[in-house]
Amino acid sequence: MVKLRLQRTGTKHDPHYRIVAADSRAPRDGKFVDIVGHYHPAQIKEQTTFNKEKILTWLKNGAQPTGTVLNLFKNAGIWAEYKTTLKK
């Protein structure tokens, strides 16, 4: 199963994360299939960048987001957009 999850990058005490599509059996920082965004929580205003087209494609193909990634998608409005495309 493919999951949309966070992959840690950055240095000690300054984490940066990639949002990646990866096999659920792969290690957290191991191989991934595709990079769909970035997340930097340590800044005053959390920075997130997404590639909406890639994310919606992965979700439509059955990829499951992890809890944290799902919350990021909900805050950005991507999850609501995905749910409306399902109803059509």
BELHU-V53574 format. One record per residue. N is the residue number from 1. RES is the residue in three letters. PHI is phi in degrees with one decimal (none if undefined). Layout:
BEGIN
n->(N/N)
res->(RES/RES)
phi->(PHI/PHI)
END
This chain:
BEGIN
n->(1/2/3/4/5/6/7/8/9/10/11/12/13/14/15/16/17/18/19/20/21/22/23/24/25/26/27/28/29/30/31/32/33/34/35/36/37/38/39/40/41/42/43/44/45/46/47/48/49/50/51/52/53/54/55/56/57/58/59/60/61/62/63/64/65/66/67/68/69/70/71/72/73/74/75/76/77/78/79/80/81/82/83/84/85/86/87/88)
res->(MET/VAL/LYS/LEU/ARG/LEU/GLN/ARG/THR/GLY/THR/LYS/HIS/ASP/PRO/HIS/TYR/ARG/ILE/VAL/ALA/ALA/ASP/SER/ARG/ALA/PRO/ARG/ASP/GLY/LYS/PHE/VAL/ASP/ILE/VAL/GLY/HIS/TYR/HIS/PRO/ALA/GLN/ILE/LYS/GLU/GLN/THR/THR/PHE/ASN/LYS/GLU/LYS/ILE/LEU/THR/TRP/LEU/LYS/ASN/GLY/ALA/GLN/PRO/THR/GLY/THR/VAL/LEU/ASN/LEU/PHE/LYS/ASN/ALA/GLY/ILE/TRP/ALA/GLU/TYR/LYS/THR/THR/LEU/LYS/LYS)
phi->(none/-91.8/-122.0/-94.8/-145.7/-90.1/-120.9/-73.8/-133.7/93.8/-118.1/-59.2/65.5/-143.8/-75.4/-126.1/-130.2/-96.5/-97.8/-125.5/-97.2/-141.7/-63.9/-65.4/-88.5/-76.5/-64.1/-53.5/-103.5/-89.6/-65.1/-138.8/-92.4/-156.3/-95.9/-115.1/175.9/-136.4/-142.5/-125.4/-77.2/-77.7/-75.8/-56.8/-107.4/-53.8/-98.7/-134.3/-128.4/-128.3/-106.9/-56.8/-61.7/-64.9/-62.7/-63.4/-63.4/-64.2/-64.6/-66.0/-86.7/103.8/-69.5/-106.3/-78.8/-75.0/-58.3/-66.0/-66.0/-60.7/-63.3/-63.5/-64.8/-64.7/-65.1/-87.7/86.0/-71.7/-65.3/-64.1/-63.7/-64.6/-64.1/-71.2/-72.0/-70.4/-75.0/-75.1)
END
